[in-house]
Amino acid sequence: MFMFLLMDEGQCKSLIADSDLGRIASFGRSAIESHLAEHGFGDDDDEELKTDDGYAKVVRVTPGVPESEEHVWSYSFDGQVSLNYAFSLLQAVQQEQ
């Protein structure tokens, strides 16, 4: 089971669980793009929108086993890495599955 989590301003803004990493990736990209369009900021020099402390991550978990959380992917909303590049990394993980 995979879980996508979007955090910003110390709050969970989006959470979804699915056994299909492809569906998680598709939902995650849409959720991040929507969130950054609404809450992100940047200036003319910034190619990527950002927030002060936001991030998204995907973890693999075994239902009913709290200590089973395994990091799969993460993306910080600091504008340092493009969303396209970050999702290319998640796509590479998908291909390994």
Sequence and secondary structure as in RCSB ss.txt:
>XXXX:A:sequence
MFMFLLMDEGQCKSLIADSDLGRIASFGRSAIESHLAEHGFGDDDDEELKTDDGYAKVVRVTPGVPESEEHVWSY
SFDGQVSLNYAFSLLQAVQQEQ
>XXXX:A:secstr
 EEEEEEETTEEEEEEEES HHHHHHHHHHHHHHHHHHH B  TT SS B SS EEEEEEEETTEEEEEEEEEEE
ETTSSS HHHHHHHHHHHHHH 
